[in-house]
């Protein structure tokens, strides 16, 4: 009765069968765990924390939030001062994106504050920050750390030549930007706004901003006749005028985190999405058109949430051009080929990325070589170059930075040695005169010896 705990007779191989079954169970458990982690990671990439100044914004801005849900995002709505708020749990982030619709919030609730939001960005996450005519100190501080300075309290953009006809008797602060005619007021970057020129007129009512950082770039600006002022103080000198009145801007950080900052909460509202826009003209030469706010907000959110313009590098290798092998140490003056493949995320899949602006640098303190890659239609780049006649530790550096795209930086440190004693050329053409002088002395010595020995 030698029966194992599983009811298998050991005499018939149960002592062998049990360890195998145990290994199968362990492998199955690990596979299931990996699938759960993978699924959780995929879901976590679409988790969005939405902080609202007033929970009623879910209804007044429902179209904007609905299109995010349709694209697969899991929106978690909270009041910005909710005491249960937290961005992290057990050292890991609970969300990958943050939407901040709380222009006048004086203090965040729970475990969220300005430093924690800045850490969220520093760790590579994305932020959509929306302000309005009234901007609180915490919102100003976040924007300032992202390279944006909002105008003073209660100021707004005003344009007496490009306002909506419904604002005829108002302050002319309901500004209309028509991408079809005002091309210099909206970014023409196809990565950020692919169909910018096809948008309908965009309605804007809010505060202006100025850009302080080198990584910031404007997306929507005022016209030459726009300015920022406080309507309650007519004697005040405008702080920003003309093209300096930035309305919507973006930041592409060095860690590839993306931040979009808008000075208008109404820009994303259902009222502006469903409204018509018509510039006022004395001769009534304009006609009402459906506003382009929805398409503008849609493409803007796609970019800030990494649905476009994300690059990755793969299949990176370098080798001797003739032998097609990668040595552990290169030798000076060898011909080397460097290859790299670039792909771009288009929102659904990775597709080949082709550009003319990719360069390779061979650096040791300073660049010794800077050369451009040649690309094919599959996104494969290659370049062949000759190593300099200098030995040491070189860095093969590929750096790609372009507005709208995530930056790429690839560094390979390569040791380069001098020639060994048996690798030098045996006969150097420049030394031929010296070779001739040596042989001429030998011939002369031979002739002298013959003459001396056989002369009487």
C-alpha positions as CSV (number, residue, x, y, z in Angstrom):
1,X,0.0,0.0,0.0
2,X,2.7,2.5,-0.9
3,X,0.3,5.2,-1.9
4,X,1.3,8.9,-2.2
5,X,-0.7,11.8,-0.9
6,X,-2.2,12.3,-4.4
7,X,-3.3,8.7,-4.6
8,X,-0.6,7.6,-7.1
9,X,1.3,4.4,-6.4
10,X,5.0,5.2,-6.2
11,X,5.7,1.7,-7.4
12,X,4.4,2.8,-10.8
13,X,6.3,6.0,-11.1
14,X,4.4,8.2,-8.7
15,X,7.7,9.5,-7.1
16,X,8.6,10.8,-10.6
17,X,5.2,12.0,-11.6
18,X,4.7,14.2,-8.5
19,X,7.7,16.5,-9.1
20,X,6.7,16.9,-12.7
21,X,3.2,17.9,-11.7
22,X,4.6,20.3,-9.1
23,X,6.7,22.0,-11.7
24,X,3.7,22.3,-14.1
25,X,1.7,23.9,-11.3
26,X,4.4,26.4,-10.5
27,X,4.9,27.2,-14.2
28,X,1.2,27.7,-14.7
29,X,1.0,29.9,-11.6
30,X,3.9,32.1,-12.8
31,X,2.3,32.4,-16.3
32,X,-1.0,33.4,-14.8
33,X,0.7,35.9,-12.6
34,X,2.6,37.4,-15.5
35,X,-0.6,37.7,-17.5
36,X,-2.3,39.5,-14.6
37,X,0.6,41.9,-14.2
38,X,0.7,42.5,-18.0
39,X,-3.1,43.2,-18.0
40,X,-2.8,45.5,-15.0
41,X,0.0,47.4,-16.6
42,X,-2.0,47.8,-19.8
43,X,-5.0,49.1,-17.9
44,X,-2.8,51.4,-15.7
45,X,-1.6,53.2,-18.8
46,X,-5.1,54.4,-19.4
47,X,-6.0,55.4,-15.9
48,X,-6.7,59.1,-15.7
49,X,-7.2,61.1,-12.5
50,X,-9.5,64.1,-13.2
51,X,-9.5,66.8,-10.5
52,X,-12.4,69.1,-10.7
53,X,-13.0,72.4,-9.0
54,X,-16.7,71.6,-9.1
55,X,-18.1,68.1,-9.8
56,X,-20.8,69.7,-12.0
57,X,-18.0,70.1,-14.6
58,X,-18.6,66.5,-15.4
59,X,-21.9,67.6,-17.0
60,X,-20.9,71.0,-18.4
61,X,-17.8,69.3,-20.1
62,X,-19.4,65.9,-20.7
63,X,-18.5,65.8,-24.4
64,X,-14.8,66.1,-23.8
65,X,-14.8,63.4,-21.1
66,X,-17.0,61.1,-23.2
67,X,-14.6,61.1,-26.1
68,X,-11.8,60.2,-23.7
69,X,-13.9,57.2,-22.4
70,X,-14.6,56.1,-26.0
71,X,-10.8,56.0,-26.6
72,X,-10.4,53.5,-23.7
73,X,-9.4,55.8,-20.8
74,X,-10.7,55.1,-17.3
75,X,-11.6,58.4,-15.8
76,X,-11.6,58.8,-12.1
77,X,-13.4,62.0,-11.1
78,X,-12.7,63.7,-7.8
79,X,-13.1,67.1,-6.3
80,X,-9.7,68.8,-6.1
81,X,-10.0,69.2,-2.3
82,X,-11.3,65.6,-1.7
83,X,-9.5,64.3,1.5
84,X,-9.1,60.8,0.0
85,X,-6.9,61.9,-2.9
86,X,-3.6,60.2,-3.6
87,X,-1.4,59.8,-6.6
88,X,0.7,56.9,-5.2
89,X,0.1,53.8,-3.2
90,X,2.9,51.6,-1.8
91,X,5.4,53.6,-3.8
92,X,3.6,53.1,-7.2
93,X,1.5,55.5,-9.1
94,X,-2.2,54.8,-9.3
95,X,-2.6,56.9,-12.5
96,X,-0.7,57.6,-15.6
97,X,-2.4,60.8,-16.7
98,X,-3.7,63.8,-14.8
99,X,-6.4,66.3,-15.8
100,X,-6.6,69.4,-13.7
101,X,-9.8,71.4,-14.1
102,X,-9.5,73.4,-10.9
103,X,-8.3,77.0,-11.8
104,X,-9.1,78.6,-8.4
105,X,-8.4,75.7,-6.0
106,X,-6.5,77.1,-3.0
107,X,-5.4,73.8,-1.5
108,X,-5.5,70.2,-2.8
109,X,-7.0,67.5,-0.7
110,X,-5.6,64.3,0.6
111,X,-2.0,63.4,-0.2
112,X,-1.8,65.6,-3.3
113,X,0.0,68.9,-3.3
114,X,2.1,70.9,-5.7
115,X,5.4,69.0,-5.1
116,X,3.6,65.6,-5.6
117,X,2.2,66.8,-8.9
118,X,5.6,68.0,-10.0
119,X,7.1,64.7,-9.0
120,X,4.3,63.0,-11.1
121,X,5.6,64.9,-14.1
122,X,9.3,64.3,-13.3
123,X,8.6,60.6,-13.3
124,X,7.4,60.8,-16.9
125,X,3.7,61.2,-16.6
126,X,1.5,63.6,-18.5
127,X,-0.6,66.6,-17.3
128,X,-3.5,68.6,-18.9
129,X,-3.8,71.8,-16.9
130,X,-6.7,74.1,-17.5
131,X,-6.8,77.6,-15.9
132,X,-9.3,80.4,-16.4
133,X,-9.6,84.2,-15.7
134,X,-9.2,83.5,-12.0
135,X,-6.0,81.5,-11.2
136,X,-5.0,80.3,-7.7
137,X,-1.5,80.2,-6.3
138,X,-1.1,76.4,-6.5
139,X,-2.0,76.4,-10.2
140,X,0.3,79.3,-10.9
141,X,3.1,77.5,-9.1
142,X,2.6,74.3,-11.1
143,X,2.5,76.3,-14.4
144,X,5.6,78.3,-13.4
145,X,7.6,75.1,-12.7
146,X,6.5,74.0,-16.2
147,X,7.9,77.2,-17.8
148,X,4.6,79.1,-18.0
149,X,3.6,82.4,-16.3
150,X,0.0,83.3,-16.2
151,X,-1.1,87.0,-16.5
152,X,-2.2,88.8,-13.4
153,X,-5.5,88.1,-11.6
154,X,-8.7,89.0,-13.3
155,X,-7.0,89.8,-16.6
156,X,-8.2,88.3,-19.9
157,X,-7.5,88.3,-23.6
158,X,-9.3,91.0,-25.5
159,X,-9.4,91.5,-29.3
160,X,-11.5,94.3,-30.7
161,X,-11.1,93.0,-34.3
162,X,-11.5,89.3,-33.9
163,X,-14.3,88.8,-31.4
164,X,-17.5,86.8,-31.8
165,X,-20.6,88.6,-33.0
166,X,-22.5,87.7,-29.8
167,X,-20.0,89.7,-27.8
168,X,-20.7,92.9,-29.8
169,X,-22.0,94.7,-26.7
170,X,-19.6,93.1,-24.3
171,X,-15.9,93.4,-23.6
172,X,-14.8,91.7,-26.8
173,X,-13.2,88.9,-24.8
174,X,-14.9,86.1,-26.6
175,X,-12.1,85.7,-29.2
176,X,-12.4,83.8,-32.4
177,X,-9.4,82.1,-34.1
178,X,-10.1,80.7,-37.6
179,X,-7.4,78.2,-38.6
180,X,-8.3,78.5,-42.2
181,X,-7.4,82.2,-42.3
182,X,-5.4,82.8,-39.1
183,X,-2.7,80.2,-39.8
184,X,-0.1,82.0,-37.8
185,X,-2.2,81.8,-34.6
186,X,-2.4,78.0,-34.5
187,X,0.6,75.6,-34.6
188,X,1.2,74.0,-37.9
189,X,3.0,71.1,-36.3
190,X,1.4,68.0,-37.8
191,X,2.3,65.8,-34.9
192,X,0.5,68.0,-32.3
193,X,-2.5,69.0,-34.5
194,X,-2.6,66.8,-37.6
195,X,-5.6,68.6,-39.2
196,X,-5.1,72.1,-37.8
197,X,-6.1,73.9,-41.0
198,X,-9.3,71.9,-41.3
199,X,-10.6,72.9,-37.9
200,X,-13.5,75.2,-37.6
201,X,-13.2,78.6,-35.8
202,X,-12.0,78.2,-32.3
203,X,-13.8,80.1,-29.5
204,X,-11.6,81.2,-26.6
205,X,-12.4,83.1,-23.4
206,X,-9.8,83.2,-20.7
207,X,-6.5,84.3,-19.4
208,X,-3.2,84.6,-21.3
209,X,0.2,83.2,-20.6
210,X,3.8,83.8,-21.4
211,X,6.4,81.2,-22.1
212,X,9.6,81.2,-20.0
213,X,11.2,77.8,-20.8
214,X,13.2,76.7,-23.8
215,X,11.1,73.4,-24.0
216,X,7.8,75.2,-24.2
217,X,6.1,76.0,-27.5
218,X,2.8,77.8,-28.3
219,X,-0.2,75.9,-29.7
220,X,-2.7,78.7,-29.9
221,X,-1.9,82.5,-29.8
222,X,-3.7,85.7,-30.2
223,X,-3.7,87.9,-33.2
224,X,-1.8,91.2,-33.8
225,X,-4.7,93.1,-32.4
226,X,-5.2,91.1,-29.2
227,X,-4.0,92.1,-25.8
228,X,-4.4,91.1,-22.1
229,X,-6.0,93.5,-19.7
230,X,-8.2,93.8,-16.6
231,X,-11.6,95.1,-17.8
232,X,-12.2,96.7,-14.3
233,X,-9.1,98.9,-14.7
234,X,-9.0,100.7,-18.0
235,X,-5.9,102.7,-17.1
236,X,-3.8,99.5,-16.7
237,X,-1.1,99.0,-19.2
238,X,-1.5,95.6,-21.1
239,X,1.1,93.1,-20.0
240,X,1.1,91.1,-23.3
241,X,0.0,92.3,-26.7
242,X,-0.1,90.9,-30.2
243,X,1.5,87.5,-30.9
244,X,2.8,87.4,-27.3
245,X,-0.7,86.6,-26.0
246,X,-0.3,82.9,-25.8
247,X,-3.6,81.1,-25.1
248,X,-2.6,77.4,-25.2
249,X,0.9,76.1,-24.8
250,X,2.7,72.7,-24.4
251,X,5.8,71.4,-22.8
252,X,7.8,68.4,-24.0
253,X,10.1,67.6,-21.1
254,X,13.5,66.0,-21.4
255,X,12.1,62.9,-19.7
256,X,9.4,62.8,-22.5
257,X,6.6,63.9,-20.1
258,X,4.1,66.0,-21.8
259,X,2.2,69.0,-20.3
260,X,-0.5,71.1,-22.0
261,X,-1.6,74.3,-20.4
262,X,-4.7,76.2,-21.4
263,X,-5.9,79.5,-20.1
264,X,-9.6,78.8,-20.8
265,X,-11.9,76.3,-19.0
266,X,-14.7,77.2,-21.5
267,X,-12.5,76.0,-24.4
268,X,-13.3,72.4,-23.4
269,X,-17.0,73.0,-22.5
270,X,-20.1,71.5,-24.2
271,X,-21.4,75.0,-24.9
272,X,-18.3,75.9,-27.0
273,X,-18.3,72.5,-28.6
274,X,-21.9,72.8,-29.8
275,X,-21.8,76.5,-30.6
276,X,-21.4,78.3,-33.8
277,X,-18.6,80.9,-34.2
278,X,-18.8,84.1,-36.3
279,X,-16.3,86.9,-36.4
280,X,-17.9,90.4,-36.2
281,X,-17.4,92.4,-39.4
282,X,-19.1,95.8,-40.2
283,X,-19.9,94.6,-43.7
284,X,-21.4,91.3,-42.4
285,X,-18.9,89.5,-44.7
286,X,-18.6,86.5,-42.4
287,X,-21.1,83.6,-41.9
288,X,-21.5,81.5,-38.8
289,X,-19.6,78.2,-38.8
290,X,-19.6,75.3,-36.4
291,X,-16.9,75.8,-33.9
292,X,-13.7,73.7,-34.1
293,X,-13.2,73.4,-30.3
294,X,-14.2,69.7,-30.3
295,X,-11.6,68.7,-32.9
296,X,-9.0,71.0,-31.3
297,X,-9.5,69.5,-27.9
298,X,-9.6,65.9,-29.3
299,X,-6.3,66.2,-31.1
300,X,-4.7,68.1,-28.2
301,X,-5.6,65.3,-25.8
302,X,-4.4,62.7,-28.1
303,X,-1.0,64.3,-28.2
304,X,-0.6,65.0,-24.5
305,X,-1.7,61.4,-23.7
306,X,1.0,59.9,-25.9
307,X,-1.3,58.7,-28.7
308,X,1.0,60.4,-31.3
309,X,4.6,61.4,-31.6
310,X,6.0,58.6,-29.5
311,X,9.2,57.2,-30.9
312,X,11.2,54.1,-30.0
313,X,14.5,52.7,-31.2
314,X,15.2,49.0,-31.8
315,X,17.7,46.7,-33.6
316,X,20.7,48.9,-32.8
317,X,24.0,47.5,-33.8
318,X,27.4,48.6,-35.1
319,X,30.0,46.4,-36.8
320,X,33.0,46.4,-39.1
321,X,31.9,47.4,-42.5
322,X,33.8,44.7,-44.4
323,X,33.6,41.8,-41.9
324,X,30.0,42.4,-40.6
325,X,31.1,41.5,-37.1
326,X,31.2,43.5,-33.9
327,X,34.6,43.3,-32.2
328,X,35.1,43.9,-28.5
329,X,37.6,46.6,-29.3
330,X,37.8,48.6,-32.5
331,X,41.1,49.8,-34.1
332,X,41.8,53.3,-35.3
333,X,41.0,54.1,-38.9
334,X,38.6,51.1,-39.3
335,X,35.5,51.4,-41.4
336,X,32.4,51.0,-39.1
337,X,28.7,50.7,-40.0
338,X,26.1,51.9,-37.5
339,X,22.5,50.8,-37.9
340,X,19.3,51.7,-36.0
341,X,15.6,51.2,-36.6
342,X,13.0,53.8,-35.5
343,X,9.3,53.4,-35.1
344,X,6.4,55.7,-34.2
345,X,3.3,55.0,-32.3
346,X,0.2,56.1,-34.3
347,X,-2.4,55.4,-31.6
348,X,-3.0,51.8,-32.7
349,X,0.4,50.2,-33.7
350,X,4.0,50.9,-34.2
351,X,4.8,52.1,-37.8
352,X,8.2,52.9,-39.4
353,X,9.4,56.5,-38.7
354,X,11.3,58.2,-41.5
355,X,13.1,61.5,-41.2
356,X,16.1,63.3,-42.7
357,X,17.2,64.9,-39.4
358,X,18.9,61.9,-37.7
359,X,22.6,62.2,-37.1
360,X,25.4,60.1,-35.5
361,X,28.2,61.7,-33.4
362,X,31.4,60.0,-32.5
363,X,32.5,61.8,-29.3
364,X,35.5,61.7,-27.0
365,X,35.1,64.9,-25.0
366,X,34.4,66.7,-28.3
367,X,32.7,65.3,-31.4
368,X,35.3,63.9,-33.8
369,X,32.7,62.9,-36.4
370,X,29.2,64.1,-37.1
371,X,27.4,62.4,-40.0
372,X,23.8,62.0,-41.2
373,X,22.0,58.7,-41.5
374,X,20.5,57.4,-44.6
375,X,17.0,55.9,-44.2
376,X,14.8,53.5,-46.2
377,X,11.0,53.3,-46.2
378,X,11.0,50.7,-43.4
379,X,12.5,53.1,-40.9
380,X,15.9,51.4,-41.0
381,X,18.9,53.9,-40.8
382,X,22.5,53.2,-41.5
383,X,25.7,55.1,-41.9
384,X,29.3,54.0,-42.6
385,X,32.3,56.1,-41.4
386,X,36.0,55.7,-40.7
387,X,37.2,55.9,-37.1
388,X,39.5,58.8,-36.4
389,X,43.3,58.3,-36.0
390,X,42.9,58.7,-32.2
391,X,42.6,56.0,-29.7
392,X,40.6,56.0,-26.4
393,X,37.0,55.5,-25.3
394,X,34.6,56.9,-27.8
395,X,30.8,57.3,-27.6
396,X,28.5,56.6,-30.5
397,X,25.7,59.1,-29.8
398,X,22.3,59.3,-31.5
399,X,20.3,62.3,-30.4
400,X,16.9,63.1,-31.9
401,X,14.9,66.1,-30.7
402,X,12.1,67.6,-32.7
403,X,9.0,69.5,-31.5
404,X,6.1,67.3,-31.0
405,X,8.1,64.0,-31.0
406,X,9.4,62.3,-27.9
407,X,13.2,62.7,-27.7
408,X,15.6,59.8,-28.3
409,X,19.1,59.6,-26.9
410,X,21.2,56.4,-27.5
411,X,24.8,56.2,-26.2
412,X,27.2,53.3,-26.9
413,X,30.7,53.6,-25.4
414,X,33.3,51.9,-27.6
415,X,37.0,51.4,-26.9
416,X,39.3,52.2,-29.8
417,X,42.9,51.0,-29.6
418,X,46.0,51.9,-31.7
419,X,47.7,49.6,-34.2
420,X,49.7,46.7,-32.7
421,X,53.4,46.4,-33.6
422,X,52.6,43.9,-36.3
423,X,49.7,45.8,-37.8
424,X,51.6,48.7,-39.3
425,X,52.5,48.7,-43.0
426,X,55.8,47.2,-43.7
427,X,56.7,49.6,-46.5
428,X,55.4,53.1,-46.2
429,X,55.4,55.0,-49.5
430,X,56.6,58.2,-47.8
431,X,59.7,56.3,-46.6
432,X,60.9,55.3,-50.1
433,X,63.6,57.9,-50.2
434,X,65.1,56.5,-47.0
435,X,64.9,53.0,-48.4
436,X,66.7,54.2,-51.5
437,X,69.5,55.9,-49.5
438,X,70.1,52.7,-47.5
439,X,70.4,50.5,-50.6
440,X,72.6,53.1,-52.4
441,X,75.0,53.0,-49.4
442,X,75.1,49.2,-49.6
443,X,75.8,49.3,-53.3
444,X,78.5,51.9,-52.8
445,X,80.2,49.9,-50.1
446,X,80.2,46.8,-52.3
447,X,81.7,48.7,-55.2
448,X,84.3,50.3,-53.0
449,X,85.2,46.9,-51.6
450,X,85.7,45.4,-55.1
451,X,87.8,48.3,-56.2
452,X,89.9,48.3,-53.1
453,X,90.5,44.5,-53.2
454,X,91.3,44.1,-56.9
455,X,93.2,47.3,-57.5
456,X,97.1,47.1,-57.7
